[in-house]
C-alpha cells in the first residue's frame, strides 16, 4: 500500500493549538511566502539575486485540492475527526487540542483560503514575496498559518531547483555564444541525473520539474508524469537516450568489454544516440584503444529520424575537469594529460565553429554526471575553451549533488504573517529580532508587489485598496484553482 498523507496532520505539532493562542476576536490572518536571502546559495559570481518562482500550481492541485478532498472533505466526518483527536491526544495529552474547529471545517466542505501569487516562471528579487495567503471566512482565521508547514515544505525546493536550473542554462548559453556552439543544444546539455539521490520519489518528481523549466534533458520519468498531470505539459516535455550502467558492463566481463561496446554500438543501437559508461575498468583504454578499433563501426552508424547517430562515452570517476580537459600533472602526452576531448579529437576529428573552436565529429560525444556543480561545470567549460574546444562537446549530468545539497535556507524561504484583524480592527504585524543580522526582519502589514525597471518590488503597510492593486493575482480561492499555467508558458518566460 502507498502512504496516504492526512492533510490535517501535514503540520508541526505546535501549529495545532495556535487557534486558541491568537487574541480572542481574531478574524483574519494574512501571510506571505518570501525568499529572504541568497547568502547560502552557491550560485555563479554574477548571480543577480533573483529566484525562479515555481511549484505553486502543482501544490494547489495535488495537495490543497486532491489531498484535502480525498483525505478529509470526502471522508466521513466522524472518521477524520476521531483520527485527528487520537493523534493529538496521544502526542500532546488527552483533550489538549479541541476538535470543534475541525468539525466546522468539515461541515464547510472546502478550504476557506485565498492565495494571490506572481506568475509562475517569474524571476523574483530576493526579499520580495512570491505569494500571499489569507482566510476568507473569519471563523477559520487559524487556517492561514496552519498550512505553513506543508506550503513551505512543498514550495521551497521547487523554487530552488528551478532557480539553479536557470543558472545552469545561463552558464551553458554564455559559453555556447562565446565558442559559437549551437544554441539549440543547450536544452539537452543539462540532463537531470538526480532522481536516485533525492529524498524520495515524490521529491524527485517535483524537483525534477524544476529542472524541466529550463531543460528537456532528463532521466526522471516521474517528473514528466508530474509535469503533464499538474502543469498541462504537452509535446516534448523531457527526452533521454539509451544508456548503460556498470552492472551491464560488468556482466559482459572485463575480458570481453570491447565486445560489449561492439554489441551496443552495432547490434542494439545501430542508429540514434547511445551512452556507454566507460570507466568500469580503464577509461583511457576505452577512449584510446576501443574507440580506434571500433572507429569504422562508429562512423558508419546510421542517423535516426532526428538525424542522430552518436556514441557518447561516459566517464564516471576522478576529477571531471582533469578527465575531460586533461591533467597538467600527468605524464606529458599521455591520455590523462590530453584529456578525453583531445583524445577523441585526435581519433575522430571534427569541425570548427565560426569563432574557431573545435567540435568533435558528430558521431562521438561525452557526458559527465558525477558530482557536478555550477562551479565545476564552469571550470570544465573554461578548460574546454582553453584547449580550443566549443562548449557543446559535453553534456552535463546534473545530479543530486546539485539538486539535493539544498535546504530551505539556501534562499531563506519563509512564511510570515504580516497583518491580521481582531474584532473588526486591522493590525500590522512584523518581526525584527534585535539578535538577528536583519535577514529575519519581515515586511509589515498588507502587501503590494509591482513590477518596475528594477524587477519586482515590495510595498508594505498598504491599505486594503492598495493591496488589491499590483501584480499579485488570485490563483486559489475557497477550494478552487482559478488560474492555470502550462510548463510551455513557464519555459517561455524563462527563455
Secondary structure by P-SEA (a helix, b strand, c coil): cccccccccccccccccccccccccccbbbbbcccccccccccccccccbbbbccaaaaaaacccaaaaaccccccaaaaaaaaaaaaaacccccccccaaaaaaaaaccccbbbbbcccccccccccccbbbbbcccccccccccaaaaaaaacaaaaaaaaaaaaaaaaaaaaaaaacccccccccccccccccccccaaaaaaaaaaaaccccccccaaaaaaaaaccccccccccccccccaaaaaaacccaaaaaaaaaacccccccbbbbbccccccccccccccccaaaaaaaccccccccbbbbbbbccccccccccccccccccccccccaaaaaaaaccccccccbbbbcccccbbbbcccccaaaaaaaaaaaaaacccccccccccccccccccccccccccccccccccccbbbbbbbbbccccccccccccbbbbbbccccbbbbcccccccccccccccccccccccccccaaaaaaaac
